[in-house]
Amino acid sequence: MQRTEAIQGENFLDVIKKIEGMTSSQQRFLQEMLSQRKQVPTLPKKRILKKSFGLWADRGDIKSSTDYVNQLRGEWQSRLEGIKPNRNLLRRQKRGR
């Protein structure tokens, strides 16, 4: 808990230093933007997920979500196979050769 608070404190100090390094017109602009910002209520994760359901329903290029995901996975797999590391080379590098 103390570590998290220390990190948050460091981040806060970094932000303050960056603000102090801004020109006065940049600082005024930032102040105006922050003063106009409205508090956005956070929604529960389940509610957000429900709202996003059917997000791609109208896409004509995706007929079946299962087929689409399998196609993407196939593309990822082919990319990974193209960049497989050479194990012998890695062993030699570890030994310092």
N, C-alpha and C positions, 0 to 999 in steps of 0.2 A: 504494500500500500504506500509506504513512504517513497519507494523508488518511482512509482507512478506519479506521485505528487511532485517529486523532484524533476521529472521529465516535463511535466506540465508547466512547472515554474520556469524551466529553462526555455521552453517554447514561448512562453509569455514574454520573457526577457528578450528573446530574439525578435519577436514581433515589435516590441517597444523600440528596440535599437533600429529596426528597419524604418519604423515610422519617423523616428527622430532624424534619420538620414534623408527624408523626403523634403522637397521644397515646400514652402508655405502653401502654394496653390495645390500641390498634391495632397497635403494634409487636409486642407479645406474640402477638397473633393471627396476624400475618404470619409471625413466627418459627415458630409451631406449624405453620402451613400448609406452609411451606418444609421443615421438618424431616420432615414426613410424606410429602413428595413423593418418589416413586420415579423412578429414572432409567428413561426409556422408550427402548428401543433404536430407532434410526432404521432404517427399512426402505428398501431400494432402490426407486427410483421405479417400475421395471417391476413389482416385486412388489406395490406398492400399487395400481397400475393393474389388475393381474390380479385382486386381491382385490375391486376395485370392479366388475368385469365382471358384468353382469346385475343390477345394483343395482335397476333399475326394472322388472325382468322381470315382476313380479306386478301392475303397475299396469294397471287395467282401462281407464283413460282414454287410454292410449297404445297404439294398435293397431300402428302402423308408426312406427318411429323416424324414418324419412325423411320421412314425411308430417308428423309432429309438428314436426320441425326446420323444414321448409318453412313450416308454419303460423306458428311463432314468428318466422321471418325476415320473413314477410309483415306481421305485426303491427308489428315493428320498423320496417320500411320505411314503413308508413302513418304511424307516429308521427314519423319523420324528415321525411316530406313535409309534415306539419302544422306543423313548426317550421323550415322552410327560411328562411334569412335573406333579407331584401330587399336584393339586391345594390346597387341604386341608393342606398338609405339608408346602407349601409356605405361606399360611395364618398364620399357627402357628409360623413359623419362623419370620414373620413380627411382630407378637404380642410379640415375645420374649419368647415363650414357648418351 
